[in-house]
């Protein structure tokens, strides 16, 4: 039983919340009335969960030695010795096979997107995570592929505005993650993640400020755009902007005053302010457009 629990931890199921980006097109494209599309998007979501867990396992195998030196990552199943490398490889193979089979059920395009996602993340684990700035753009691209898997790949036209908003929010989260790592690791940052030696707090704070402003501005313009008003049948989405602003500012506060920001999935659950504002934004948005 303990081994099963450790294998589940190795899969990082709490990170599956990131795959909720797959549902973006279903919600904002008003496609939830179509049972066939809804089913395919749900299958694409599950497929992404399986393949993303495969990537996490591979990443833990590649980073095994570095994780053993990290103050928090040393408690991970592989780094702590609770799960063997052989068991991790078998788990990754099974999850990958299941994920790609589910993707084939959703559509061939979902398979193509998942292959691209997997190859990109393997390249990231092996080499590209050491390339400054590009490392964060690759993380953001992973989220963009999730949006495309739930839109273009299943026949829902993707909104250019939502793609732009998605890129801004993921770049924002990526740079805050790097900033949090620098704060936690301090002088040993390069030993744990080589790319961190190329980042500085001042540089990251500027990038966080730029992407935060881009996120708020792009989302605000989206809510006021004539096509958005026409598609959703309401001009009132503008009233959800304060939720987005509060969420962004709260996240920056958590980063600088509570040493968080390294894991958005955990931060969303652990901080009541962030949890409530995201829930309020989602509930208000659904109420306005449904």
Secondary structure, DSSP 8 states (H G I E B T S, - for coil): -HHHHHHHHHHTGGGGGGGGGGGHHHHHTT-TT-HHHHHHHHHHHHHHHHHHHHHHHHHHHHTHHHHTTSTTGGGSTTTTTSS-HHHHHHHHHHHHHHHHHHHHHH-HHHHHHHHHHHHHHHHHHHTGGGSTTHHHHHHHHHHHHHHHHTTGGGT----HHHHHHHHHHHHHHHHHHHHHHHHHHGGGHHHH-GGGGG--HHHHHHHHHHHHHHHHHHHHHHHHSHHHHHHHT-SGGGGGHHHHHHHHHHHHHHHHHSS--S-HHHHHHH-HHHHHHHHHHHHHHHHHH-
